[in-house]
Amino acid sequence: MDSEIWEPRTSWVVPSFQRSSRRLPSNVGRAARYATSGVSVGSFRRSSTIAGPVQNLERAPSLDGIRYRLFHPPDDASTESSTSTEESFSLLKMSREEKLTLLCLAIVDMFSYLCMSIMAPFFPEKVAAVGASQTVSGGVFAVYALTVFVSSPVFAKLVPRIGAKFCFISGIFVAGGCNIIFGFLEDINDPVMFTTLAFAIRIVEGLGAGAFCTASFTILAYEFSGNVAVVFGTLESFVGLGMTIGPALGGFLHSVGGFRLPFFVVGGLMLMVVPLNIWLLPEHKHVVTKPLKGSQSRFFRTPSIYIVCFTIIVISSVWGFLDPTLQPHLVPFHLSSAMIGLVFLLVSATYAICSPVWGWITEKLDNTDGLMIVGLLVSGVALLFLGPSPLIGKSLGIDNALWINLVCLAVLGASISLAMIPTFEALLFASEEAGMAENIGTYALVSGVWGSAYSLGEVMGPALGGYLDDMYGFPVCSTVMASLCFGAAILFGLYCLIDLLVIRYKQRESAARARKAAMASWRVAPKRQMLTRPLTSSLTSPALVRMPFEADESSSIVESSSYTAGYGTRSQALDVTDAEVYPNIHAESQKAIPAITASV
């Protein structure tokens, strides 16, 4: 049987062992990331499509339970030209549909946090005027986030059935209508009636927010699956913008038109964007999808899910604990209400400015676990100096100075953003590791988990911060929050270390089993044997090089059409009858294989 002639310098044999925890950037696609697990191929880096050597992956024939994989570059391209060029996310390169989708998501994200923050400057005053306790004021703020926490997993189940666009628009409509209705509470002076209606309206508004937030993240992952991190960072800048202008806008509108005007304006704007989203937001076809059987249970059995969710809870708690505690902490500096508003603005502004920067950096990195750990550590240090903590205040001679507070708050806004931005993509990658299908059902589940974790932190942060501030003061409160950041960073670091050690151990075990299988296949000379011409040390003679690897589940490759598409040539094993396997072949191959893999 005729054999195929090819040159070793343009054909690679790639061993497949345990899949590495390191991955190629998300815009390469899951099939490409899995196909290149274990060994990097040439100078292959980033591409919006599967191209180059990855596209020409095929399986060679298997004998005696040993499988072989070969990379064949295209015939008309060299090693360098077959590799893809690095492409980065750019608004100018986006399609019209993608730009409109991003615009819709950005506007709604900004309005969603306007709803949360616009009532902060004047609502406690209204609660006191009707004779209700300030516990009611805190409860009205907390019940909104608590409702989002409870409802997000429910909407994660509904999104694949009713459609992301419908869920998105319906949530906006409900939240906008509730804002307008909330403005009519000005006419109610009975404390019990006021409290009951305020809680009821905020619960329904939280349901609307849970719907459109879950749908928003689902659409983000579906439409921008190749650039999740950078788009998420861009949208988070609008979240920061909403938190930044919310209190200032609420105070201004309240001074102009009373209690009703802020809610009428924000609610009216949200209702106005409903027809805009109906017109601009693209339809998502085939929304009724089902994940792989049992994949959801595997998803919730993945340890990284809980590590990332705990990180999200800690970050949002740190963000939320400042709401009830920062203003009393600034009282000794005799700042006006406007100046205190600017101090709050500093945190939100740095968050909004840094979010797209961290998103761009996240998109460039293969592994973003380190970013989250660094963000948590820096946040912990900033909180220690913000108190200042009793642990360092006396020993370092640090007093409660205004400039220290401003610097720490600015650093805290940037570090919270650094720790937060990679979390959504980390959950998406964990869903891939669990074997879930890349469809809108999976994206909805991940969005629901992220939204629930973030909302739980929004509930815990103000409650824990207010309690600790009342009982022990702000320095102890900030120290406890710093301890949570350090604890999350240590837990995350230990998990990454253990995960790395387990992967390395499995790789060594798989390689040892593969070597034993290879030795057995060389020592036995069956009647039908895959034979190649003897390999020379210079590797100049035509040859078909084989590299065995264990055929276990952990090293299997995800089935993809890219394994059979784009072949420039075809590899063919020699089918030799009555052949003998000479001892020198094994020795020569053991010398040649490291040389080949080292050149990759």
Residue, then its C-alpha position, 0 to 999 in steps of 0.5 A: m500500500d502506498s504511503e504518504i510522503w510529508e516533511p517533519r518540519t511542517s507536520w506535527v505529532v501532538p500527544s494528548f494527556q490530561r487536559s490542562s487547566r490553562r486555556l486558549p483565549s475564549n474567542v478561539g472556541r472550545a473545540a480549538r482549546y480542547a484540541t490543543s490541550g497539553v501542547s502548544v502548536g507552533s506560534f498559534r495564538r488567537s483567532s476569531t475562527i478555528a484556523g491553521p493547524v487546529q483546523n487540520l486535526e485528524r486521528a490516525p489509525s489505531l492498533d492495539g488500543i493505541r491512538y494517534r493524532l496528527f496535525h497537517p498544515p495546509d499544503d499552500a501555507s508554511t508553518e508561519s503563514s498557517t498560524s492565525t494573526e492576533e485579533s483584539f476586540s474593537l467597537l469599530k470591527m463589530s457588526r451593526e447588530e452587535k453594536l445595537t445589542l451592546l447599546c441596549l444592554a448598556i442602557v438597561d444596565m445603567f438604568s437598573y443601578l439608577c433604580m437602586s441608588i436614586m432614592a438613597p439621598f431622600f428616602p430615609e427622610k420620607v420614612a422618618a416623616v411618616g413615623a416609620s423606623q429606619t429599619v424600614s428604610g434599610g429593609v426596602f433597600a435590602v428586599y430589592a437585592l434579596t428578591v433578585f437573589v431568589s428570582s435569578p435561578v428561576f429566570a435562568k430556568l425560564v429564559p431558554r423556554i420563553g426567550a432571552k429577548f422577551c424576558f429582557i423586555s418584560g423585566i424592563f417594563v415591570a421595573g419601570g412601571c414599579n418605579i412610577i408606582f413607587g412615586f405615589l407613596e408620597d400621598i400615604n401617611d400611615p406607617v403600616m400602609f406605607t411600609t407594606l406597599a413599599f415592600a410590595i412594590r420593591i419586591v415586584e420591582g426586584l422580580g423585574a430586575g432579576a428577569f432583565c439582569t439574567a436575560s442581559f447576561t445571557i444575551l451577552a454570553y450568546e452574542f459575544s461568546g468570543n469576547v465575554a470579558v471585554v464586553f462584560g468590562t464595558l457593561e460594568s462601566f455603565v453599571g458604575l455610571g449608574m451608581t455614580i449619577g444615581p444619588a446626585l440625580g436623585g437629590f437634584l430631582h427631589s429638590v426640584g420636584g419633590f418625592r415623586l419626580p425622581f421615580f417618575v423620571v427614571g421609571g419613564l425612561m425605562l418604559m421609553v427604552v422598551p420599544l427601543n429594545i423591541w426594535l433594536l435587540p435581535e431575535h435569538k432563534h432556537v431558544v428552547t434548548k436542553p443542556l447535555k443530560g446530567s450536565q447541570s448536576r456536574f456543573f454544581r459539582t464543580p468546585s470552581i463554581y463555589i470558589v468563584c461564587f464566594t469571590i463574587i459574594v465577598i466583592s459585592s459585600v465589600w461594595g455594599f457595606l460602605d452604604p450605611t457606614l461611610q457617611p458616619h465615618l466621614v462625620p469628623f471631617h465636617l463635610s457637606s452633603a455635596m462633598i460626601g456625595l462626591v466621596f461616594l462618587l469617587v468609588s463608583a467613578t474609579y470602578a467605571i473607569c477601570s472596568p473596561v481596562w480590566g476587561w481588555i486585560t482579561e481578554k488577553l490572558d489565558n488564565t485570569d485566576g491571578l487577576m481575581i486573587v490580586g484584586l482581592l488582596v489589594s481590596g483587603v489592603a485598602l480596607l485595612f488602611l481605610g479604617p484604619s484597622p486597629l491591627i495597623g493603625k497604632s503600630l504604623g502611626i496612621d490616623n483617620a486622615l481624609w486624604i488616606n480615606l480618599v486614596c483608599l476609596a479610589v484604590l478600592g474601586a479599582s481593585i473591586s473591578l479587577a476582582m469582579i470582571p473575570t468572574f463571569e467568564a470563569l463561570l462560563f469556563a467552569s460550565e464547559e469543564a462540566g460538559m455543558a452544551e454551548n447554548i442559551g440554556t447554559y448561558a442562562l444558568v450561568s447568568g442566574v448563578w452569577g446574579s444570585a451570588y452578586s445579589l446575596g452579597e448586596v444583601m449581606g454587605p449592608a446588613l453586616g456592615g451596619y451591625l459591625d459599625d453600630m457594635y464596634g465602630f468603623p475600624v473593626c468593620s473595615t477590618v472584618m471586611a478586609s479579612l473576608c477579602f484575604g480569606a477569599a484570596i487564600l481560598f482561591g489560591l489554595y484551590c488553584l494550587i491543588d488543581l495544578l498539582v492534581i493535573r500535573y499528577k494525572q499528566r504524569e500518570s497518563a504519560a507513564r501508562a502511555r509509555k508502558a503501552a508504547m513499549a508493549s506495542w514495540r516489543v510485540a511483533p504481530k502479524r499486522q503491524m503499523l510500521t514506518r521507515p526507520l527514523t534517522s537522527s536528522l529527521t530528513s527522511p520521509a517518515l510517519v511518526r507516531m506518538p501513543f497516548e492513553a485512550d482514557e476519558s480524561s484525554s479524549i477530545v471533544e467531537s467537532s467537525s473541525y477534526t474532519a474539515g480542511y484536510g490539505t493531505r491525508s495521513q496513511a499508516l503502512d499496513v505491512t504483512d509479515a513485517e518485523v519490528y527491529p530493535n533499533i526502530h524503538a531506540e531511534s524513535q525515542k530520540a526523535i520524538p522529544a526533538i519533534t515535540a521540542s520544536v513545536 
